[in-house]
Amino acid sequence: MNGEANGKVKQRAALWVVVVFLLGASLGSVSGYLFAARSHADTKPLSDDARRAQKVAVLTRDLNLDKDQQKQLDEAIHDAQVKFKAIHEASQPQIDATRAQARERVRGFLTPDQRPKYEAYLLKLDEDRKRNGQQ
């Protein structure tokens, strides 16, 4: 009987080791995820000028550009940014209309209980989009 009791103690000890290991692994995973999400959320998007300067710096280093080439590269990237912005602004009304149509379609099949939750979701989505500089 002493051997049987000793076997149960060993089983319990092994079970506790497994439980503690799983809890530690879970806590570590959640902590890592939260840390990564928080540190990523704290980063602010770069301005066009800062993004352009960063690209020029990287290419200057990687391609060993001289001063004249750096200036030409900066101008080329700046011109492209201006054109991209114009394209985005021209297409924004279509994007907004499509977004509104999709939202109305979703509202159409939601129950009255689901609609307030959906509206809260949309409000948060729009706030996040505005905070990240998107429209």
N, CA, C and O of each residue as an XYZ file, in Angstrom:
540
protein
N       0.818     -1.176      0.000
C       0.000      0.000      0.000
C       0.867      1.247      0.000
O       0.485      2.267     -0.574
N       2.020      1.178      0.632
C       2.933      2.303      0.674
C       3.427      2.630     -0.728
O       3.600      3.803     -1.060
N       3.652      1.638     -1.538
C       4.086      1.846     -2.917
C       2.986      2.495     -3.746
O       3.258      3.312     -4.625
N       1.726      2.120     -3.457
C       0.589      2.705     -4.172
C       0.436      4.183     -3.819
O       0.179      5.004     -4.699
N       0.589      4.525     -2.559
C       0.502      5.923     -2.116
C       1.646      6.730     -2.715
O       1.469      7.879     -3.119
N       2.818      6.114     -2.765
C       3.988      6.790     -3.345
C       3.762      7.063     -4.842
O       4.186      8.097     -5.358
N       3.106      6.147     -5.518
C       2.805      6.318     -6.941
C       1.833      7.462     -7.175
O       1.969      8.211     -8.143
N       0.832      7.601     -6.269
C      -0.144      8.688     -6.391
C       0.524     10.036     -6.146
O       0.205     11.024     -6.808
N       1.441     10.072     -5.204
C       2.159     11.313     -4.917
C       2.979     11.723     -6.133
O       3.014     12.899     -6.496
N       3.637     10.756     -6.759
C       4.426     11.047     -7.948
C       3.534     11.540     -9.091
O       3.912     12.448     -9.830
N       2.347     10.934     -9.232
C       1.423     11.363    -10.272
C       0.965     12.807    -10.030
O       0.922     13.620    -10.953
N       0.628     13.102     -8.789
C       0.196     14.469     -8.448
C       1.324     15.467     -8.687
O       1.099     16.557     -9.213
N       2.522     15.088     -8.300
C       3.662     15.980     -8.493
C       3.887     16.219     -9.986
O       4.144     17.352    -10.395
N       3.797     15.192    -10.786
C       3.974     15.335    -12.229
C       2.868     16.207    -12.812
O       3.122     17.050    -13.673
N       1.639     16.000    -12.340
C       0.517     16.813    -12.802
C       0.745     18.283    -12.462
O       0.506     19.153    -13.300
N       1.200     18.568    -11.260
C       1.466     19.959    -10.860
C       2.586     20.581    -11.693
O       2.520     21.760    -12.042
N       3.598     19.803    -12.007
C       4.684     20.309    -12.845
C       4.148     20.686    -14.226
O       4.505     21.735    -14.763
N       3.302     19.846    -14.798
C       2.713     20.120    -16.109
C       1.825     21.360    -16.041
O       1.902     22.223    -16.915
N       0.980     21.458    -15.008
C       0.073     22.605    -14.860
C       0.878     23.900    -14.718
O       0.569     24.895    -15.374
N       1.897     23.893    -13.875
C       2.719     25.091    -13.681
C       3.437     25.455    -14.976
O       3.542     26.633    -15.317
N       3.928     24.458    -15.694
C       4.597     24.723    -16.966
C       3.629     25.362    -17.966
O       3.971     26.353    -18.611
N       2.435     24.804    -18.095
C       1.451     25.338    -19.034
C       1.013     26.751    -18.648
O       0.858     27.609    -19.517
N       0.817     26.994    -17.376
C       0.459     28.338    -16.924
C       1.581     29.339    -17.223
O       1.317     30.462    -17.652
N       2.814     28.932    -16.996
C       3.955     29.804    -17.287
C       4.067     30.108    -18.772
O       4.318     31.246    -19.168
N       3.881     29.087    -19.581
C       3.953     29.279    -21.035
C       2.831     30.190    -21.505
O       3.051     31.067    -22.340
N       1.631     29.990    -20.976
C       0.490     30.839    -21.353
C       0.724     32.282    -20.933
O       0.511     33.204    -21.720
N       1.157     32.476    -19.707
C       1.404     33.831    -19.213
C       2.508     34.505    -20.024
O       2.408     35.689    -20.345
N       3.544     33.765    -20.351
C       4.624     34.323    -21.164
C       4.149     34.711    -22.555
O       4.539     35.758    -23.073
N       3.319     33.888    -23.159
C       2.798     34.189    -24.495
C       1.917     35.425    -24.476
O       2.059     36.303    -25.326
N       1.014     35.498    -23.519
C       0.114     36.658    -23.419
C       0.915     37.920    -23.132
O       0.662     38.966    -23.730
N       1.874     37.833    -22.226
C       2.692     39.004    -21.902
C       3.474     39.481    -23.119
O       3.549     40.683    -23.375
N       4.049     38.564    -23.861
C       4.790     38.921    -25.069
C       3.899     39.566    -26.109
O       4.286     40.548    -26.743
N       2.702     39.014    -26.288
C       1.757     39.587    -27.248
C       1.359     40.994    -26.836
O       1.367     41.907    -27.661
N       1.010     41.178    -25.564
C       0.594     42.501    -25.087
C       1.728     43.516    -25.194
O       1.494     44.669    -25.558
N       2.930     43.107    -24.888
C       4.073     44.013    -24.991
C       4.296     44.433    -26.439
O       4.517     45.610    -26.724
N       4.238     43.463    -27.353
C       4.448     43.774    -28.771
C       3.335     44.658    -29.305
O       3.601     45.607    -30.044
N       2.102     44.364    -28.946
C       0.979     45.169    -29.426
C       1.052     46.581    -28.870
O       0.763     47.544    -29.580
N       1.430     46.711    -27.628
C       1.507     48.033    -27.012
C       2.647     48.856    -27.612
O       2.471     50.039    -27.903
N       3.803     48.242    -27.796
C       4.931     48.991    -28.341
C       4.670     49.368    -29.796
O       5.115     50.424    -30.246
N       3.952     48.517    -30.541
C       3.622     48.844    -31.924
C       2.574     49.952    -31.974
O       2.644     50.827    -32.837
N       1.608     49.928    -31.067
C       0.551     50.928    -31.058
C       1.080     52.304    -30.663
O       0.494     53.321    -31.035
N       2.179     52.347    -29.915
C       2.737     53.617    -29.469
C       3.489     54.346    -30.572
O       3.765     55.539    -30.447
N       3.821     53.650    -31.644
C       4.573     54.295    -32.700
C       3.647     55.147    -33.546
O       2.563     54.711    -33.932
N       4.074     56.347    -33.824
C       3.294     57.262    -34.640
C       3.773     57.155    -36.083
O       4.965     56.963    -36.324
N       2.858     57.279    -37.045
C       3.291     57.210    -38.431
C       4.198     58.390    -38.778
O       4.023     59.497    -38.270
N       5.160     58.132    -39.643
C       6.096     59.168    -40.047
C       5.428     60.131    -41.024
O       4.545     59.744    -41.789
N       5.858     61.378    -40.987
C       5.379     62.356    -41.960
C       5.994     62.016    -43.323
O       6.926     61.218    -43.418
N       5.456     62.635    -44.363
C       6.011     62.408    -45.700
C       7.480     62.817    -45.763
O       8.305     62.116    -46.350
N       7.798     63.970    -45.147
C       9.181     64.447    -45.153
C      10.110     63.480    -44.430
O      11.210     63.191    -44.901
N       9.658     62.986    -43.285
C      10.487     62.059    -42.504
C      10.666     60.736    -43.246
O      11.759     60.170    -43.263
N       9.594     60.249    -43.854
C       9.681     59.002    -44.617
C      10.634     59.166    -45.802
O      11.444     58.284    -46.088
N      10.525     60.315    -46.489
C      11.402     60.578    -47.631
C      12.860     60.662    -47.181
O      13.740     60.087    -47.823
N      13.119     61.371    -46.086
C      14.491     61.496    -45.572
C      15.055     60.126    -45.192
O      16.235     59.849    -45.407
N      14.208     59.283    -44.630
C      14.640     57.937    -44.250
C      15.032     57.121    -45.491
O      16.050     56.430    -45.491
N      14.214     57.210    -46.547
C      14.519     56.483    -47.782
C      15.806     57.002    -48.419
O      16.640     56.226    -48.886
N      15.950     58.319    -48.428
C      17.165     58.904    -49.011
C      18.392     58.449    -48.218
O      19.421     58.122    -48.809
N      18.293     58.425    -46.913
C      19.424     58.009    -46.083
C      19.805     56.558    -46.343
O      20.985     56.231    -46.469
N      18.807     55.695    -46.421
C      19.081     54.273    -46.664
C      19.730     54.079    -48.031
O      20.729     53.370    -48.154
N      19.164     54.710    -49.053
C      19.726     54.541    -50.400
C      21.085     55.217    -50.543
O      21.945     54.743    -51.285
N      21.276     56.324    -49.832
C      22.589     56.981    -49.850
C      23.649     56.032    -49.298
O      24.737     55.894    -49.859
N      23.311     55.389    -48.200
C      24.249     54.444    -47.581
C      24.450     53.218    -48.468
O      25.584     52.821    -48.736
N      23.339     52.615    -48.925
C      23.439     51.358    -49.678
C      24.053     51.538    -51.068
O      24.756     50.655    -51.559
N      23.786     52.681    -51.698
C      24.259     52.901    -53.065
C      25.457     53.843    -53.143
O      25.999     54.094    -54.219
N      25.862     54.362    -51.971
C      26.988     55.293    -51.907
C      26.758     56.494    -52.838
O      27.589     56.811    -53.688
N      25.600     57.151    -52.648
C      25.233     58.284    -53.500
C      26.030     59.524    -53.127
O      26.341     59.750    -51.958
N      26.358     60.326    -54.140
C      27.005     61.607    -53.847
C      25.913     62.655    -53.573
O      24.725     62.345    -53.657
N      26.310     63.881    -53.249
C      25.370     64.939    -52.855
C      24.368     65.239    -53.970
O      23.176     65.406    -53.711
N      24.856     65.308    -55.212
C      23.963     65.613    -56.327
C      22.928     64.497    -56.503
O      21.752     64.772    -56.741
N      23.360     63.258    -56.388
C      22.438     62.125    -56.514
C      21.422     62.122    -55.371
O      20.250     61.809    -55.582
N      21.864     62.465    -54.173
C      20.950     62.538    -53.031
C      19.854     63.569    -53.294
O      18.679     63.321    -53.023
N      20.245     64.717    -53.818
C      19.286     65.778    -54.113
C      18.294     65.316    -55.173
O      17.091     65.540    -55.042
N      18.798     64.671    -56.225
C      17.924     64.177    -57.290
C      16.960     63.106    -56.768
O      15.786     63.076    -57.134
N      17.480     62.234    -55.911
C      16.651     61.189    -55.324
C      15.555     61.807    -54.462
O      14.395     61.405    -54.549
N      15.916     62.779    -53.632
C      14.947     63.448    -52.772
C      13.841     64.086    -53.611
O      12.662     63.974    -53.276
N      14.223     64.757    -54.705
C      13.238     65.399    -55.582
C      12.335     64.355    -56.250
O      11.128     64.564    -56.366
N      12.906     63.252    -56.681
C      12.120     62.197    -57.336
C      11.101     61.603    -56.370
O       9.942     61.394    -56.730
N      11.538     61.334    -55.149
C      10.624     60.765    -54.152
C       9.554     61.787    -53.796
O       8.383     61.432    -53.658
N       9.941     63.060    -53.647
C       8.975     64.115    -53.319
C       7.912     64.234    -54.411
O       6.721     64.316    -54.110
N       8.329     64.243    -55.660
C       7.380     64.329    -56.775
C       6.409     63.146    -56.764
O       5.212     63.314    -56.994
N       6.930     61.963    -56.497
C       6.076     60.778    -56.434
C       5.080     60.889    -55.285
O       3.911     60.536    -55.441
N       5.537     61.381    -54.125
C       4.640     61.545    -52.982
C       3.496     62.503    -53.315
O       2.345     62.253    -52.957
N       3.817     63.599    -54.001
C       2.786     64.569    -54.390
C       1.773     63.915    -55.317
O       0.569     64.117    -55.159
N       2.243     63.141    -56.273
C       1.341     62.455    -57.203
C       0.492     61.400    -56.496
O      -0.703     61.273    -56.762
N       1.122     60.641    -55.589
C       0.370     59.634    -54.831
C      -0.750     60.290    -54.030
O      -1.871     59.785    -53.980
N      -0.432     61.417    -53.409
C      -1.421     62.118    -52.605
C      -2.586     62.602    -53.473
O      -3.745     62.506    -53.070
N      -2.275     63.124    -54.667
C      -3.320     63.581    -55.582
C      -4.207     62.423    -56.023
O      -5.428     62.565    -56.092
N      -3.602     61.282    -56.320
C      -4.370     60.095    -56.715
C      -5.276     59.662    -55.570
O      -6.451     59.357    -55.775
N      -4.719     59.639    -54.363
C      -5.497     59.237    -53.193
C      -6.677     60.176    -52.966
O      -7.797     59.730    -52.717
N      -6.418     61.473    -53.052
C      -7.485     62.452    -52.845
C      -8.563     62.346    -53.916
O      -9.746     62.521    -53.625
N      -8.162     62.059    -55.152
C      -9.129     61.927    -56.233
C     -10.008     60.688    -56.052
O     -11.188     60.706    -56.404
N      -9.444     59.629    -55.511
C     -10.202     58.391    -55.342
C     -10.921     58.304    -53.995
O     -11.730     57.400    -53.786
N     -10.639     59.227    -53.087
C     -11.228     59.161    -51.747
C     -12.759     59.160    -51.759
O     -13.359     58.401    -50.999
N     -13.418     59.981    -52.594
C     -14.884     59.924    -52.611
C     -15.420     58.540    -52.975
O     -16.421     58.102    -52.408
N     -14.771     57.846    -53.911
C     -15.194     56.492    -54.265
C     -14.990     55.536    -53.095
O     -15.834     54.682    -52.825
N     -13.872     55.686    -52.409
C     -13.592     54.834    -51.247
C     -14.638     55.073    -50.168
O     -15.166     54.122    -49.593
N     -14.940     56.340    -49.891
C     -15.935     56.674    -48.867
C     -17.319     56.123    -49.230
O     -18.027     55.596    -48.372
N     -17.699     56.250    -50.512
C     -18.999     55.749    -50.953
C     -19.078     54.235    -50.819
O     -20.090     53.698    -50.369
N     -18.014     53.551    -51.207
C     -17.986     52.090    -51.098
C     -18.064     51.657    -49.643
O     -18.769     50.704    -49.309
N     -17.332     52.363    -48.773
C     -17.361     52.060    -47.345
C     -18.774     52.244    -46.793
O     -19.264     51.405    -46.038
N     -19.425     53.339    -47.170
C     -20.780     53.619    -46.685
C     -21.765     52.562    -47.173
O     -22.631     52.127    -46.413
N     -21.642     52.143    -48.436
C     -22.526     51.110    -48.977
C     -22.351     49.783    -48.237
O     -23.328     49.106    -47.918
N     -21.108     49.426    -47.973
C     -20.841     48.166    -47.260
C     -21.410     48.215    -45.850
O     -21.980     47.235    -45.370
N     -21.253     49.357    -45.189
C     -21.782     49.486    -43.826
C     -23.298     49.393    -43.823
O     -23.877     48.756    -42.944
N     -23.950     50.023    -44.797
C     -25.411     49.942    -44.877
C     -25.865     48.514    -45.151
O     -26.879     48.066    -44.615
N     -25.133     47.820    -45.966
C     -25.472     46.426    -46.267
C     -25.399     45.580    -45.006
O     -26.276     44.755    -44.750
N     -24.339     45.789    -44.212
C     -24.198     45.032    -42.964
C     -25.320     45.403    -42.002
O     -25.915     44.523    -41.380
N     -25.616     46.686    -41.870
C     -26.711     47.123    -40.988
C     -28.023     46.449    -41.371
O     -28.855     46.167    -40.509
N     -28.207     46.192    -42.667
C     -29.447     45.604    -43.156
C     -29.729     44.206    -42.649
O     -30.894     43.829    -42.524
N     -28.713     43.431    -42.356
C     -28.971     42.063    -41.890
C     -28.715     41.863    -40.404
O     -28.863     40.749    -39.901
N     -28.335     42.919    -39.693
C     -28.139     42.799    -38.247
C     -29.461     42.912    -37.507
O     -30.398     43.569    -37.963
N     -29.515     42.260    -36.360
C     -30.699     42.378    -35.511
C     -30.630     43.697    -34.742
O     -29.561     44.298    -34.637
N     -31.762     44.147    -34.208
C     -31.738     45.386    -33.411
C     -30.765     45.318    -32.231
O     -30.212     46.344    -31.833
N     -30.551     44.135    -31.671
C     -29.596     43.989    -30.564
C     -28.145     44.095    -31.041
O     -27.276     44.540    -30.290
N     -27.883     43.693    -32.273
C     -26.527     43.699    -32.808
C     -26.104     45.077    -33.307
O     -24.914     45.395    -33.302
N     -27.048     45.888    -33.731
C     -26.714     47.173    -34.351
C     -25.916     48.110    -33.447
O     -24.929     48.683    -33.909
N     -26.299     48.296    -32.167
C     -25.481     49.200    -31.320
C     -24.036     48.727    -31.172
O     -23.117     49.545    -31.122
N     -23.835     47.428    -31.103
C     -22.472     46.894    -31.002
C     -21.701     47.170    -32.300
O     -20.514     47.495    -32.271
N     -22.386     47.038    -33.420
C     -21.748     47.305    -34.713
C     -21.396     48.783    -34.828
O     -20.317     49.128    -35.308
N     -22.295     49.651    -34.394
C     -22.031     51.087    -34.453
C     -20.836     51.454    -33.556
O     -20.017     52.294    -33.928
N     -20.741     50.831    -32.393
C     -19.592     51.065    -31.512
C     -18.311     50.582    -32.180
O     -17.271     51.233    -32.083
N     -18.388     49.450    -32.853
C     -17.229     48.931    -33.590
C     -16.805     49.917    -34.675
O     -15.617     50.198    -34.833
N     -17.778     50.443    -35.425
C     -17.466     51.397    -36.490
C     -16.860     52.679    -35.940
O     -15.939     53.244    -36.530
N     -17.382     53.133    -34.808
C     -16.848     54.341    -34.193
C     -15.383     54.146    -33.826
O     -14.556     55.019    -34.087
N     -15.059     53.007    -33.224
C     -13.665     52.717    -32.863
C     -12.804     52.586    -34.116
O     -11.675     53.077    -34.147
N     -13.325     51.935    -35.138
C     -12.594     51.766    -36.392
C     -12.280     53.119    -37.026
O     -11.165     53.350    -37.493
N     -13.271     54.010    -37.039
C     -13.063     55.341    -37.615
C     -12.064     56.156    -36.797
O     -11.252     56.891    -37.360
N     -12.123     56.028    -35.473
C     -11.161     56.738    -34.621
C      -9.746     56.227    -34.863
O      -8.804     57.015    -34.945
N      -9.596     54.915    -34.978
C      -8.267     54.335    -35.256
C      -7.756     54.797    -36.618
O      -6.576     55.115    -36.771
N      -8.646     54.830    -37.599
C      -8.249     55.260    -38.937
C      -7.798     56.727    -38.919
O      -6.802     57.086    -39.548
N      -8.533     57.558    -38.201
C      -8.190     58.974    -38.114
C      -6.869     59.168    -37.369
O      -6.046     59.996    -37.762
N      -6.669     58.407    -36.297
C      -5.449     58.512    -35.501
C      -4.229     58.076    -36.301
O      -3.136     58.608    -36.103
N      -4.406     57.114    -37.201
C      -3.289     56.623    -38.005
C      -3.100     57.417    -39.288
O      -2.284     57.048    -40.133
N      -3.846     58.502    -39.439
C      -3.679     59.351    -40.597
C      -4.350     58.828    -41.857
O      -4.075     59.306    -42.958
N      -5.218     57.861    -41.697
C      -5.959     57.340    -42.840
C      -7.308     58.042    -42.910
O      -7.738     58.691    -41.956
N      -7.958     57.905    -44.039
C      -9.280     58.523    -44.158
C     -10.342     57.486    -44.308
O     -11.521     57.821    -44.422
